[in-house]
């Protein structure tokens, strides 16, 4: 293989029709200095014919066909092994990249040599290529260069921007420094595992524009039954990277990381409880225990704010009045848009006589997603109960 500045790799298996469209989206880029590398994992459909027909017309295509299926992870690992370009993008065979993706990603990495990879936004399409209305949530991600550790911090607080492989371009030298793909938890998250390891060592560049098309359809990796567990496990690893960094020298920040670690680990356990139900409480049993906790903590007749994602039901402790959070006209209104809205809603409920705020386990993620809200509660009120079912603050005691 010659050494173009960019290699775009497409790992594929038995998706000849989708692969053709994917390849065409790469060959239609407005940046010429690229190599298209197709790694065929021993497909038994028309993949070989599709690739070879396009290769006759475009000399930028390199085709590697494995004699036998070597598995998803090893096929992706092979990409790193054969790449000779300074920049590398991996596009799954069911996705597409828009014509300016390579040019704009190269420009971002050229301008920011401290960045290990660039990250753009996707549009979402269905099986037929129709644009879907859903948009990528960018959280608190700033446009442009961002410290990798700051990106990790935003991700574990659910305020970052999720990574889709087709929206990223990686610097080969950065990959060589942190190591290739790895799967400590699952092969379904080898891309996010590498992204977190890169972010732990390098800056990243965020391009706040839609430059790729991500296809939503049955059979994609994100639909794998173990995906939720794997994502949580990778997030726990990401906290470890933060704990190993200079940022953890701040004891307050270290305490926050510890709280996030405990919360994520609890969510990970919860994600596998259905596999071993005899080792844990059922939902009903757990709710009954939470109701006993609330009854022992809050005097009869008192009102309290209930943060439960509207899953417990306001009358689960009958003689205490639960105020849904956020509420409008007594009805649950959904999560707050930001910390300031959440804090103002608490103060409004306080003025109406709320004496406690109780976070149920379905909403524990609030305590690290809404970091300023959590800090407001810690700084102004006493935490009077904290266990695996609920966290409660006494709003009567400042």
QUINOR-V790128 format. One record per backbone hydrogen bond with DSSP energy under -0.5 kcal/mol. CO is the residue of the C=O (numbers start at 0). NH is the residue of the N-H. If there is no record, write none. Layout:
co:nh
CO:NH
CO:NH
//
This chain:
co:nh
1:3
4:86
5:34
6:8
6:88
7:36
8:10
8:90
9:38
10:92
11:40
14:18
15:19
16:20
17:21
18:22
19:23
20:24
21:25
22:26
23:27
25:28
31:33
32:5
34:7
34:36
35:37
35:61
36:9
36:38
37:39
37:63
38:11
38:40
39:41
39:65
45:49
46:50
47:51
48:52
49:53
50:54
51:55
52:56
53:56
53:57
57:60
59:35
61:37
61:63
62:64
63:39
63:65
70:74
71:75
72:76
73:77
74:78
75:78
75:79
76:80
77:81
78:82
85:171
86:6
87:169
88:8
88:90
89:91
91:94
95:212
97:100
98:29
99:103
100:104
101:105
102:106
103:107
104:108
105:109
106:110
107:111
111:114
113:202
115:170
116:204
117:168
118:206
120:210
120:211
121:135
122:213
123:131
124:215
125:128
129:125
135:137
137:140
143:205
145:203
146:150
147:151
148:152
149:153
150:154
151:155
152:156
153:158
153:159
154:157
158:139
159:161
163:166
164:167
166:119
168:117
169:87
169:171
170:173
170:174
171:175
172:176
173:177
174:178
185:188
186:189
188:192
189:193
190:194
191:195
192:196
193:197
194:198
195:199
196:200
197:200
197:201
202:115
202:116
203:145
203:205
204:118
204:206
205:143
205:207
206:120
206:208
208:120
208:210
210:97
211:122
211:213
212:95
212:214
213:124
214:216
216:219
219:222
220:223
223:226
225:229
226:230
227:231
228:232
229:233
230:234
231:235
232:236
233:237
234:238
235:239
236:240
237:241
238:242
239:243
241:244
241:247
244:247
245:248
246:249
248:250
249:253
250:254
251:255
252:256
253:257
254:258
255:259
256:260
257:261
258:262
259:263
260:264
261:265
262:266
263:267
264:268
265:269
266:270
267:271
268:271
268:272
269:272
271:274
271:275
272:275
273:276
275:278
276:279
281:285
282:286
283:287
284:288
285:289
286:290
287:291
288:292
289:293
290:294
291:295
292:296
293:297
298:301
301:320
302:354
302:355
303:322
304:306
304:357
305:307
305:324
306:359
307:310
312:315
313:321
316:319
318:300
319:321
320:303
320:322
321:323
322:305
325:332
325:333
327:330
330:327
337:341
338:342
339:343
340:344
341:345
342:346
343:347
344:348
345:349
346:350
347:351
348:351
348:353
349:352
352:302
354:394
354:395
355:304
356:392
357:306
357:359
358:390
359:362
360:363
362:365
363:366
364:367
364:368
365:369
368:370
369:373
370:374
371:375
372:376
373:377
374:378
375:379
376:380
381:383
381:393
384:391
388:360
389:386
390:358
391:383
391:384
392:356
392:394
393:381
393:396
395:397
396:381
//
